[in-house]
């Protein structure tokens, strides 16, 4: 008897589904840019211009990166699916 969700567990074990890593990466990047912005604003006395600007920059950058990674992954999976369908036919 085959257990339910066996392939899902196998894909997680192989590291192909790393959503937790992406979330931590996004949070730490935004937090780092927040800290840099606070330091620059404190140093220049321009509170909160650089803080807001750098946080927005980090957030937009990480979401653009996630979109590009998603598109590349989907393209790879679609080409694999087409290739396997071509072999089966």
MMTF fields as JSON, N, C-alpha, C and O atoms, coordinates in Angstrom:
{
  "mmtfVersion": "1.0.0",
  "mmtfProducer": "UNKNOWN",
  "numBonds": 355,
  "numAtoms": 356,
  "numGroups": 89,
  "numChains": 1,
  "numModels": 1,
  "chainsPerModel": [1],
  "groupsPerChain": [89],
  "chainIdList": ["A"],
  "bondAtomList": [4, 2, 8, 6, 12, 10, 16, 14, 20, 18, 24, 22, 28, 26, 32, 30, 36, 34, 40, 38, 44, 42, 48, 46, 52, 50, 56, 54, 60, 58, 64, 62, 68, 66, 72, 70, 76, 74, 80, 78, 84, 82, 88, 86, 92, 90, 96, 94, 100, 98, 104, 102, 108, 106, 112, 110, 116, 114, 120, 118, 124, 122, 128, 126, 132, 130, 136, 134, 140, 138, 144, 142, 148, 146, 152, 150, 156, 154, 160, 158, 164, 162, 168, 166, 172, 170, 176, 174, 180, 178, 184, 182, 188, 186, 192, 190, 196, 194, 200, 198, 204, 202, 208, 206, 212, 210, 216, 214, 220, 218, 224, 222, 228, 226, 232, 230, 236, 234, 240, 238, 244, 242, 248, 246, 252, 250, 256, 254, 260, 258, 264, 262, 268, 266, 272, 270, 276, 274, 280, 278, 284, 282, 288, 286, 292, 290, 296, 294, 300, 298, 304, 302, 308, 306, 312, 310, 316, 314, 320, 318, 324, 322, 328, 326, 332, 330, 336, 334, 340, 338, 344, 342, 348, 346, 352, 350],
  "bondOrderList": [1, 1, 1, 1, 1, 1, 1, 1, 1, 1, 1, 1, 1, 1, 1, 1, 1, 1, 1, 1, 1, 1, 1, 1, 1, 1, 1, 1, 1, 1, 1, 1, 1, 1, 1, 1, 1, 1, 1, 1, 1, 1, 1, 1, 1, 1, 1, 1, 1, 1, 1, 1, 1, 1, 1, 1, 1, 1, 1, 1, 1, 1, 1, 1, 1, 1, 1, 1, 1, 1, 1, 1, 1, 1, 1, 1, 1, 1, 1, 1, 1, 1, 1, 1, 1, 1, 1, 1],
  "groupList": [{"groupName": "UNK", "atomNameList": ["N", "CA", "C", "O"], "elementList": ["N", "C", "C", "O"], "formalChargeList": [0, 0, 0, 0], "bondAtomList": [1, 0, 2, 1, 3, 2], "bondOrderList": [1, 1, 2], "singleLetterCode": "X", "chemCompType": "L-PEPTIDE LINKING"}],
  "groupTypeList": [0, 0, 0, 0, 0, 0, 0, 0, 0, 0, 0, 0, 0, 0, 0, 0, 0, 0, 0, 0, 0, 0, 0, 0, 0, 0, 0, 0, 0, 0, 0, 0, 0, 0, 0, 0, 0, 0, 0, 0, 0, 0, 0, 0, 0, 0, 0, 0, 0, 0, 0, 0, 0, 0, 0, 0, 0, 0, 0, 0, 0, 0, 0, 0, 0, 0, 0, 0, 0, 0, 0, 0, 0, 0, 0, 0, 0, 0, 0, 0, 0, 0, 0, 0, 0, 0, 0, 0, 0],
  "groupIdList": [1, 2, 3, 4, 5, 6, 7, 8, 9, 10, 11, 12, 13, 14, 15, 16, 17, 18, 19, 20, 21, 22, 23, 24, 25, 26, 27, 28, 29, 30, 31, 32, 33, 34, 35, 36, 37, 38, 39, 40, 41, 42, 43, 44, 45, 46, 47, 48, 49, 50, 51, 52, 53, 54, 55, 56, 57, 58, 59, 60, 61, 62, 63, 64, 65, 66, 67, 68, 69, 70, 71, 72, 73, 74, 75, 76, 77, 78, 79, 80, 81, 82, 83, 84, 85, 86, 87, 88, 89],
  "secStructList": [7, 7, 7, 6, 6, 2, 2, 2, 2, 2, 2, 2, 2, 6, 6, 1, 7, 7, 2, 2, 2, 2, 2, 2, 2, 2, 2, 2, 2, 2, 2, 2, 2, 2, 2, 2, 2, 2, 2, 2, 2, 2, 2, 2, 6, 7, 6, 6, 2, 2, 2, 2, 2, 2, 2, 2, 2, 2, 2, 2, 2, 2, 2, 2, 2, 2, 2, 2, 2, 2, 2, 2, 2, 2, 2, 2, 2, 2, 2, 2, 2, 2, 2, 2, 2, 2, 2, 2, 7],
  "xCoordList": [0.832, 0.0, 0.895, 1.851, 0.581, 1.361, 0.738, -0.479, 1.576, 1.066, 0.666, 1.223, -0.3, -0.784, 0.283, 0.966, 0.427, 1.363, 2.824, 3.66, 3.138, 4.519, 5.409, 6.529, 4.918, 5.735, 5.931, 6.976, 4.943, 5.102, 6.185, 6.99, 6.199, 7.238, 8.613, 9.599, 8.679, 9.969, 10.492, 11.694, 9.596, 10.057, 10.529, 11.476, 9.885, 10.339, 11.682, 12.537, 11.865, 13.119, 14.285, 15.417, 14.007, 15.081, 15.397, 16.361, 14.599, 14.881, 14.285, 14.648, 13.378, 12.821, 11.716, 11.354, 11.179, 10.124, 10.616, 10.453, 11.222, 11.839, 11.169, 11.822, 9.859, 9.124, 9.534, 9.544, 9.868, 10.319, 11.616, 11.795, 12.503, 13.752, 13.52, 14.177, 12.584, 12.267, 11.665, 11.981, 10.804, 10.196, 11.218, 11.186, 12.128, 13.182, 14.103, 14.527, 14.409, 15.257, 14.612, 15.276, 13.315, 12.59, 12.573, 12.859, 12.241, 12.17, 13.522, 13.608, 14.576, 15.903, 16.425, 17.107, 16.11, 16.534, 15.862, 16.518, 14.546, 13.827, 14.321, 14.476, 14.57, 15.073, 16.462, 16.745, 17.315, 18.654, 18.576, 19.282, 17.72, 17.588, 16.922, 17.206, 16.044, 15.45, 16.537, 16.576, 17.415, 18.505, 19.462, 19.89, 19.797, 20.68, 20.024, 20.672, 18.731, 18.004, 17.966, 18.139, 17.738, 17.745, 19.11, 19.207, 20.165, 21.517, 21.821, 22.372, 21.468, 21.726, 20.897, 21.396, 19.619, 18.78, 19.289, 19.249, 19.761, 20.306, 21.58, 21.799, 22.41, 23.686, 23.468, 24.145, 22.501, 22.266, 21.197, 21.052, 20.45, 19.38, 18.189, 17.521, 17.915, 16.827, 15.722, 15.167, 15.399, 14.438, 13.107, 12.709, 12.39, 12.596, 12.728, 12.284, 13.309, 13.368, 14.092, 13.533, 15.295, 16.072, 15.51, 15.593, 14.949, 14.353, 13.212, 13.172, 12.302, 11.157, 11.625, 11.172, 12.519, 12.997, 13.703, 13.466, 14.563, 15.293, 14.396, 14.601, 13.412, 12.483, 11.641, 11.438, 11.154, 10.38, 11.265, 10.83, 12.489, 13.427, 13.667, 13.661, 13.878, 14.115, 12.89, 13.01, 11.715, 10.487, 10.215, 9.908, 10.322, 10.097, 11.14, 10.811, 12.38, 13.446, 13.251, 13.463, 12.851, 12.658, 11.452, 11.479, 10.391, 9.229, 9.507, 9.007, 10.295, 10.685, 11.549, 11.386, 12.462, 13.304, 12.464, 12.7, 11.482, 10.613, 9.819, 9.626, 9.36, 8.619, 9.512, 9.079, 10.75, 11.663, 12.01, 12.081, 12.225, 12.503, 11.294, 11.44, 10.097, 8.863, 8.71, 8.408, 8.915, 8.799, 9.813, 9.484, 11.04, 12.06, 11.7, 11.888, 11.188, 10.793, 9.63, 9.626, 8.643, 7.491, 7.909, 7.405, 8.81, 9.297, 10.01, 9.828, 10.821, 11.528, 10.556, 10.7, 9.571, 8.595, 7.73, 7.403, 7.356, 6.571, 7.367, 6.825, 8.642, 9.455, 9.654, 9.667, 9.813, 9.91, 8.619, 8.657, 7.477, 6.187, 6.014, 5.562, 6.376, 6.278, 7.198, 6.821, 8.4, 9.368, 8.859, 8.99, 8.282, 7.763, 6.541, 6.342, 5.715, 4.555, 5.02, 4.412, 6.085, 6.62, 7.211, 7.067, 7.88, 8.427, 7.343, 7.494, 6.242, 5.157, 4.37, 3.784, 4.361, 3.57, 4.263, 3.711],
  "yCoordList": [-1.156, 0.0, 1.243, 1.325, 2.203, 3.428, 4.512, 4.695, 5.226, 6.272, 7.502, 7.788, 8.213, 9.439, 10.526, 10.62, 11.338, 12.47, 12.043, 12.805, 10.864, 10.396, 11.241, 11.587, 11.574, 12.366, 13.787, 14.393, 14.321, 15.661, 15.672, 16.601, 14.638, 14.552, 14.371, 14.933, 13.605, 13.38, 14.668, 14.931, 15.486, 16.737, 17.709, 18.462, 17.707, 18.569, 18.103, 18.921, 16.811, 16.277, 16.581, 16.756, 16.642, 16.917, 18.4, 18.778, 19.248, 20.676, 21.411, 22.562, 20.789, 21.459, 22.438, 23.296, 22.325, 23.226, 23.946, 23.451, 25.121, 25.808, 27.154, 28.197, 27.111, 28.339, 28.979, 30.205, 28.18, 28.735, 29.521, 30.586, 29.001, 29.7, 31.011, 32.011, 31.007, 32.25, 33.284, 34.47, 32.845, 33.766, 34.367, 35.566, 33.536, 34.041, 34.998, 36.014, 34.675, 35.541, 36.911, 37.938, 36.921, 38.178, 38.98, 40.177, 38.332, 39.034, 39.593, 40.736, 38.802, 39.268, 40.383, 41.294, 40.313, 41.376, 42.69, 43.73, 42.647, 43.869, 44.39, 45.599, 43.499, 43.907, 44.54, 45.529, 43.988, 44.556, 45.949, 46.858, 46.124, 47.441, 48.435, 49.632, 47.95, 48.811, 49.325, 50.514, 48.438, 48.846, 49.819, 50.795, 49.551, 50.468, 51.834, 52.869, 51.822, 53.091, 53.875, 55.093, 53.172, 53.861, 54.449, 55.569, 53.7, 54.216, 55.446, 56.426, 55.4, 56.546, 57.747, 58.872, 57.514, 58.624, 59.235, 60.455, 58.421, 58.936, 59.725, 60.786, 59.195, 59.851, 61.201, 62.177, 61.259, 62.505, 63.39, 64.549, 62.869, 63.639, 63.849, 64.88, 62.898, 63.031, 62.012, 61.481, 61.732, 60.701, 60.951, 62.116, 60.062, 58.673, 58.489, 57.467, 59.419, 59.366, 58.113, 57.361, 57.875, 56.727, 55.405, 54.385, 55.42, 54.197, 53.724, 52.562, 54.608, 54.244, 53.874, 52.879, 54.664, 54.398, 53.055, 52.319, 52.732, 51.473, 50.266, 49.206, 50.404, 49.296, 49.032, 47.876, 50.078, 49.899, 49.283, 48.39, 49.757, 49.209, 47.722, 46.933, 47.334, 45.932, 45.079, 43.976, 45.574, 44.808, 44.6, 43.486, 45.65, 45.533, 44.615, 43.787, 44.755, 43.915, 42.438, 41.598, 42.117, 40.703, 40.127, 38.966, 40.916, 40.395, 40.246, 39.314, 41.149, 40.995, 39.742, 38.992, 39.519, 38.321, 37.049, 36.078, 37.057, 35.887, 35.639, 34.487, 36.693, 36.553, 35.971, 35.097, 36.44, 35.925, 34.459, 33.668, 34.095, 32.696, 31.827, 30.722, 32.324, 31.59, 31.374, 30.264, 32.423, 32.297, 31.303, 30.509, 31.345, 30.41, 28.974, 28.063, 28.766, 27.427, 26.912, 25.751, 27.765, 27.35, 27.032, 26.077, 27.81, 27.521, 26.182, 25.408, 25.911, 24.634, 23.474, 22.463, 23.603, 22.534, 22.314, 21.175, 23.4, 23.267, 22.573, 21.746, 22.904, 22.243, 20.774, 19.933, 20.444, 19.031, 18.286, 17.14, 18.928, 18.299, 18.063, 16.996, 19.065, 18.896, 17.775, 16.979, 17.72, 16.683, 15.29, 14.353, 15.149, 13.83, 13.448, 12.268, 14.419, 14.133, 13.737, 12.874, 14.357, 14.035, 12.626, 11.901, 12.24, 10.892, 9.838, 8.735, 10.175, 9.208, 8.988, 7.925, 9.993, 9.89, 9.111, 8.948],
  "zCoordList": [0.0, 0.0, 0.0, 0.771, -0.863, -0.977, -0.103, -0.103, 0.637, 1.516, 0.722, -0.337, 1.25, 0.639, 0.756, 1.776, -0.273, -0.313, -0.233, 0.253, -0.691, -0.651, -1.557, -1.18, -2.748, -3.672, -3.154, -3.392, -2.451, -1.894, -0.823, -0.752, 0.007, 1.032, 0.4, 0.877, -0.647, -1.312, -1.928, -1.88, -2.514, -3.113, -2.045, -2.273, -0.879, 0.213, 0.752, 1.091, 0.831, 1.357, 0.424, 0.875, -0.873, -1.819, -1.928, -2.593, -1.285, -1.29, -2.468, -2.71, -3.217, -4.379, -3.999, -4.803, -2.797, -2.354, -1.106, 0.009, -1.299, -0.169, 0.099, 0.101, 0.323, 0.592, 1.912, 2.022, 2.904, 4.173, 3.979, 4.57, 3.164, 2.877, 2.151, 2.438, 1.208, 0.498, 1.432, 1.335, 2.331, 3.29, 4.228, 4.506, 4.718, 5.599, 4.854, 5.404, 3.615, 2.803, 2.625, 2.759, 2.322, 2.146, 3.441, 3.435, 4.54, 5.824, 6.242, 6.692, 6.098, 6.504, 5.596, 6.064, 4.313, 3.398, 3.747, 3.817, 3.968, 4.333, 5.676, 5.847, 6.629, 7.937, 7.824, 8.499, 6.994, 6.812, 6.197, 6.632, 5.183, 4.563, 5.515, 5.459, 6.382, 7.407, 8.342, 8.659, 8.781, 9.66, 9.001, 9.617, 7.743, 7.014, 6.857, 7.014, 6.544, 6.407, 7.705, 7.708, 8.815, 10.114, 10.425, 10.927, 10.129, 10.38, 9.534, 10.037, 8.264, 7.379, 7.811, 7.832, 8.159, 8.607, 9.908, 10.068, 10.827, 12.079, 11.818, 12.402, 10.941, 10.622, 9.945, 10.27, 8.98, 8.247, 8.882, 8.493, 9.847, 10.482, 9.564, 9.645, 8.702, 7.724, 7.961, 6.999, 9.175, 9.53, 8.857, 8.863, 8.302, 7.91, 6.402, 5.878, 5.708, 4.239, 3.752, 2.953, 4.201, 3.731, 4.245, 3.56, 5.429, 5.972, 5.084, 4.68, 4.786, 3.943, 2.538, 1.973, 1.982, 0.627, 0.502, -0.456, 1.455, 1.38, 1.656, 1.064, 2.537, 2.786, 1.539, 1.168, 0.896, -0.339, -1.425, -2.153, -1.531, -2.507, -2.267, -3.211, -1.006, -0.675, -0.949, -1.482, -0.592, -0.799, -2.282, -2.707, -3.061, -4.507, -5.13, -5.98, -4.717, -5.255, -4.961, -5.835, -3.741, -3.41, -4.136, -4.544, -4.306, -5.019, -6.516, -7.146, -7.088, -8.493, -8.656, -9.618, -7.717, -7.762, -7.646, -8.364, -6.74, -6.603, -7.886, -8.275, -8.541, -9.799, -10.885, -11.636, -10.98, -11.997, -11.745, -12.686, -10.487, -10.153, -10.469, -10.992, -10.152, -10.452, -11.954, -12.394, -12.74, -14.201, -14.759, -15.64, -14.252, -14.734, -14.365, -15.172, -13.166, -12.738, -13.571, -13.98, -13.825, -14.629, -16.064, -16.656, -16.62, -17.978, -18.03, -18.97, -17.017, -16.963, -16.825, -17.512, -15.95, -15.761, -16.998, -17.331, -17.682, -18.911, -20.006, -20.739, -20.12, -21.145, -20.805, -21.703, -19.51, -19.118, -19.428, -19.875, -19.193, -19.475, -20.971, -21.388, -21.783, -23.24, -23.719, -24.578, -23.159, -23.554, -23.184, -23.972, -21.996, -21.606, -22.418, -22.705, -22.797, -23.648, -25.049, -25.682, -25.534, -26.845, -26.866, -27.851, -25.769, -25.674, -25.577, -26.102, -24.904, -24.715, -26.006, -26.21, -26.87, -28.106, -29.197, -30.285]
}
